[in-house]
Amino acid sequence: MAAPAETAGTPARKTRSEARRTERAPSGGWRTIARKELADHIASWRFLVLLLVIGALSILPMYLSSNDISAVASQTNGSNPLVFLALFTHGATAFNGIPMVALVVLLVPLVGIAFGFDGINSERSQGTLSRLLAQPLHRDDVINGKFAAGITVILVMVVTLIALVTAIGILRLGIIPTGEDVVRIIVWLLATVLYASFWLAFALLLSVVIRSTATAALVGFGVWLAVSIVGNLLIQTIAGILFPQDAAASPQAQVSAITAQQLFERLSPAVLYQDVMQAVLDPKTNVLIVSNLGQVQSSQEQIPSLLTLDQSVLLVWPQLIALVALTALLFALGYVIFLRQEVRA
């Protein structure tokens, strides 16, 4: 009689264990939130307006400068390997000499902030955060999914714009980029996404700390404007005060002061990104492609020395690691604060 009782108890234990397993939150809950957020981002007016504005401001300087670059390419018979990359780095006179990459440095933070400043506080203000956490989800799935969706939509936007600019450049110049040109553009694309991810992490941190979406937006865009307008000047001033150069000092001391100033200036993510962009898209060691794109030099004097792709990446590898570290630091700070916050219905 004991055997039937034991047999009857076994299915009951299995039923309880299966019930406990089904009550556990799914491990891939962040993917569900990321898919939903990504669909909302792409279908929003915010995405469309940013894509059109940044696309127009990126294509216009490239389109105007392509005439000068095409003239140089025809006179050098396409022997200059930097002609195609000049689409991104050369500014047209009609556009005040502003190249496309300068606008990218200015506008990429705007994209990261726009897709992150209301990530958490909008859910809180609408009263949906408590209902969202009532689902079988881990709390960190919410912030992880929103960050993943933000990176994905930034990647989609940047890839679309760069592919469009590259296609228009091929049509305008009649030059097919080499394999190294394509790889350099891809490296620059990844660095651009990483730079935008830093600002996305900053915006998500604001959305966690500041409960009002309007206040978070004002703070985020205010910091962006401050960094864009006076950020580099302020950092250079502080570096000069902390590490002054003494004309009476020894050459070694002056070199040490200059090195310390440069390291301090690279605390700015904008400076780190500009270093990467300069080394990848403009890999010259001492002389420009053409000193003035309206004046062609002899082929022996055009390119005295160029950095190869592996040398360019090796040169800016510390900057890339620093960008990753700063992004991870901001995201980790927002992550920890969000997990410690109280969520009320």
Residue, then its C-alpha position, 0 to 999 in steps of 0.5 A: m500500500a505504501a507504493p501507491a501513496e509514493t506514486a501518488g505523491t510524485p506527480a504532486r511534487k512535480t506539479r509544484s516544481e513546475a508551477r514554481r518554474t512557471e512563476r519565475a520571470p523569463s530571462g529574456g524579458w529585456r528583449t520584449i521591452a527592447r522590441k516594443e520600445l524599438a517599434d515605438h521609436i521608429a514609428s514616432w515623429r521624433f525619429l522621422v524629424l531627427l532623421l530628416v534634419i540630420g540627413a539634410l545637414s549631413i548631405l548638404p556639406m558633402y554635396l557642395s564639397s563634392n565639386d571641389i573633390s571631383a576636380v581634384a580627383s580628375q586632375t590626379n587620375g584617382s591616384n589619391p587614396l584619400v579622395f573618397l574619404a575627403l567627402f566626410t572631412h572636407g568642408a565646402t567654401a559655400f558652407n563656410g568650410i564646415p565638413m560633414v564630420a563637424l556636424v556629426v560631432l555636434l548633432v550625434p549627442l542630440v540623437g542620444i539624448a532625444f531617445g533616452f531623456d524620457g525612458i523611465n520617467s515617462e513610464r512613471s508619470q503615466g503610471t505604467l511603470s508599476r503595471l510593467l513591473a507587475q508582469p513576470l519581468h525582472r526590474d533590470d529588464v526595463i532599463n536594459g531593454k530601453f538602453a538596447a532599443g536606444i542603441t538599436v535605433i541609433l544604429v539604424m539611423v547612423v547606418t542609414l545616413i552614412a550609407l546614403v551619404t556614401a551612395i550619393g558620394i559615389l554618384r557625384l564623384g564617380i569613384i568606387p571606395t576601396g576596401e580600406d575606405v569601406v573598413r575605415i567608414i565602418v570603424w567610424l560608424l561604430a565609433t559614432v554609435l559608441y559616442a551616441s551611446f554615451w549620451l544615451a546612457f547620460a539621458l537614461l540616467l537623467s530619466v531615472v534621477i529626474r521624475s519630470t520629463a520636461t526637466a530631464a529634457l531641459v537638463g539634457f539639452g542644456v548640457w549638450l549645448a554647454v559642451s558643444i559651445v564652451g565645453n572644449l574651451l572650459i576644459q582647456t582652461i581648467a587644464g592650463i590652471l591645473f598643469p601650468q606651463d612654466a617657460a623657465a622650467s626644463p624641457q622635460a617639465q614642459v613636456s610633462a605639463i603638455t602631456a598632462q593637459q592633453l590627458f586631462e582634455r581627453l576626459s571629454p567624450a567629444v575630444l575622444y570621439q574627435d581623436v578617433m574620427q581624425a585618425v580613421l577618416d583623415p590618416k595623414t601623418n604630416v601633410l593634407i591631401v591637398s593643401n587647398l582643394g582648389q590647388v593640386q600639388s604634384s603626385q610626389e608631394q600629395i601624400p608623403s606618409l599615411l597611416t595604415l588602417d591597423q596603425s590608425v586603430l592602434l593609435v586611437w585604441p585608448q580613446l575607444i576604450a575610454l569611451v566604452a568605460l565612460t558609457a558603462l559608468l553612466f549606464a551602471l550609475g543609472y542602473v543601480i539608482f533605478l534598482r534602488q528606487e521605490v515604485r508605487a502604483 
